[in-house]
Amino acid sequence: MAALITLEQINKSFLTEEIETRALKDITLSIEQGEYLSFSGPSGCGKSTLLSLLGLLDVPTSGRYTLNQIDVSDLSRNERSRIRSTRIGFVFQAFNLISELSVEENVMLPLTYQPASVQSGMKDKVRDVLDKVDMLHRCNHFPSQLSGGQQQRVAVARALVNDPAMILADEPTGNLDSKNAEAVMALLDQLHGDGSTICMVTHDPASAQRASRQVELFDGQIVADSQRSGRAQIQPGSEQPSLAGEGVS
């Protein structure tokens, strides 16, 4: 069976004031359907840049990215947007809920960009995913009426509503206290158990260890890739990067 995601020799550079910064260097990675990955490493190592590329929010400078056996490396902005809206669910540290919309309307928003055939049953779909994250009883509330943990659960519901091929979570517990952070991580554990493919960026070692596979980055390179019960191994053919990094977070 082909992998859900294949990255081959992915590089990403940013040019600012005549200075080129290499954020990602020769990233090669394969992700199977149903895997739960954490990306960790120091600030500036490139993990958020990698998540942006996976989510088609940005494009690589060079290399090949295959999603569901489709080469998405060189798609137009509109083509990336279409795939993003149907195949990828996002969970952000800052929740990114729209304050003027109710919980139900926030979760429904991704479906409004779908064909009429999908929209016809969207209210039932929204209520199903809100029930899954235990927020159906708050469907008519507004974000300002919710705690941080509740807002993040709504954000997870919004990520799930399109039945995405994968969920990308960027520091999903970064703005939460320990109790709410645990609740959100338990929800991600449950989604993984139900078969969701999850890629999560985190600074928290405890959160990273909950993933079934941990990928560590340093200076824009993968320096370790291990299963939860396994021992981290340096990528074959790669050298341990020096401490004089030049990547960006």
N, C-alpha and C positions, 0 to 999 in steps of 0.2 A: 504493500500500500504506500502511495506517495505521501510525503510529509505535508502537513498543512502549510508550513512556512519553510522556505529555504533561502538563506542569505549566502551569497557567494562573493567573497572578496569585496565586501562593502566598505567604501571609503566616503567620508564626509568632511569637507573643508569649508571654512568660512573666510571670506576676504574682507578685512576691515582696515581702512587707512593704509592700504598697500601691504598689510601684514596678513599672511595666510596662516590660519589656525586649523590644524588637523584634529577634528573632534573624534572621528572614528577611523581606525586603521586596519584594513584587511580583515573585517569581521566575516567569519564563516560560521554559520549556525543553522541547525535543522531543528524544527519544533513539530512534534507529532500532535495529532488531534487528541484533546483531553489532557495534555500536559499542563502542569502548574509551575511556572518559572518565576523566580525572583532575580532581579538584576540589582546588584549592590556594588558599592565601591565608594571611594572618597568623592567629595564635591569636585566637579570638573573632570570626572573620569569618562563622561560620554554616555552615561546610562539614560538620561532623559532625551538626549539626541537620538539614541537608538530606538527608544519607545516612539518618538515622533515619526521616525522612518517606518517603523512597523505599522503605525496607525495611518500612514499615507498623508500625514500633515506636512511632510517634507520629502524631498527626494535625495537619493545619494549622489555624490559627485561622480562616483564610478562604482561598478559592481552590478550584481544581478539579484533582484528580490522577486521570489515566486510565492504567490499566495493562492492556495487552492488550485495549483497547477497553472496559474495565469501569471505571466511575467508583468509585474506592475512597476518595474523600474523606470520606465520612460513614458508613462501615461500622461495625458493632458490633465490640467487642473480639474476640469469637469468630470473626466473619467475617474480620477481619484476620489472626487467628492461622491460620486454615485456609489462606488464600492464601499467607501467609508460609511455611508448612510445605511447600507444594507448588510454589511458583513462584519463591522467592527463596533464594539461598545466601549465607551470611555468612562473611566471614573477618575476624577481629578481631586487633588488635595483640597482645593478651595470650593468643592461641591459644584460651583457654576450653575446653580439653579436661578431661574428668573424670578425676581421678587414679586413681580406683578401677576404671576400665574400661580394657580393653586397647585397642590401636589399632583393631582390627576392631570392637569394641563401640562405641567412640566414633563411628566413621564410620557404623555401623549405626543409631545412635540416631534420626536424623530419620525413618528408614523405619518405626520402630515406631509412629508416629502415622498411618501410611497404611492404606488398606483392605487386607483379607486378600489380595486379588488381587495387590497390590504386594508385600506381605511374603513371599509364597511364594517369590519368587526373590531375596530381598534379600541373601543371603550371596554369591551370584554377582555381584550388582551391586556390593557393597562391595569384593570382590576386584578387580573390573574397575577401579574408580576408584583403588584403592590402587596397582594396577599402573601406572595412568596417571601417578601422581605419584612413581613409583619407591619405594614404601614397602610393597609386598606382603611383602617379606622380613622386615618388622618387625611383621606383623599381630598377633602374640601378645605383643608388648612393651607396657609401660605408659608413659605420658607421661614419668615420671621417668627412664626409661631412654633417652630420646631427647635429642638436641641441640635447641636452639631452632629451627634450620632444619628439622629433621625434624618437629618438632611443628607447625610452620606448614604443611608439606606435607600432614600428616595433616588439619589444619584445612581446607585447600583441598579435599582428597578428601571431607571431610564436607559441604562446600558444594556439591560436584558430584553427590552421590549421588542427589538427587531430580530430576536433569535440569532445573535451574531455568531460568526465563526470563531471569534475570540474576543476576550475582554482585556482591555489594557488599563491598568490601574497605576497612576502616578502618585506615589506617596499617599495612599488612601487613608492612612491613619495620622498623617502629619499634623492636622489641626484638631485632633481629638484627645481627650483625657484618656487615662488608661482603661477605664471601664468601657467607654464607648469604642475605643480602639479594639479591645478584645471582642466586642460584639460584631464589629465590621469584619475582623479577621475570621471569626467563626462563620460568618455568612459566606465569605470567600471560600473557606474550607468546604462548606456545604455545597456551594455551586460546583466546585471541583469534583466533589463526590458524585454530583449529578451528571458529570461529564463535560462541564465547560472547560474550554482552553483559556488559561489565564496567564498573562505576563504582567508582573508587578515590579515597579521600581520602589525600592525602600532603602532608607538609611538604618533601619532598625534590625539588628542581627536576629532578634527573636522572631520577628515577622518573616525575615528571609528564610529562616530554618523551617517555617511551616510549609513552604512550597516543596513540591516533590523533587524539584531540581533547582539548584542554586548556581547562578552564573555571576562571576565577579569580574569587574572591569577595572582597569588602571591605565591611565594615559591613552584612552581610546581603544584599548585592546582587551580582548578576553584573556584573562590570566588563569582562570579556573572555571571548571564546569563539572559539577558533581551532582549525583543523586542524593536524596536525603539520607539514605543509609550507607552511602558510599563515601569514598575518600576523594577530596578535590584533586584534580589533576591539571597540570599546566597543558594548554593546548599544544598538540604536537607541532613541532617546527617553530614555535614562538619562543621568544626570549622574555625573561622577566624585565619589564620596562624599568627604566631608571626613575628616580624620584623627581627628576626635573621635567615634570609633565607639561603638556601644552594643550590637553583636551579641554572641552567645555561640558558643563553639566546639561 
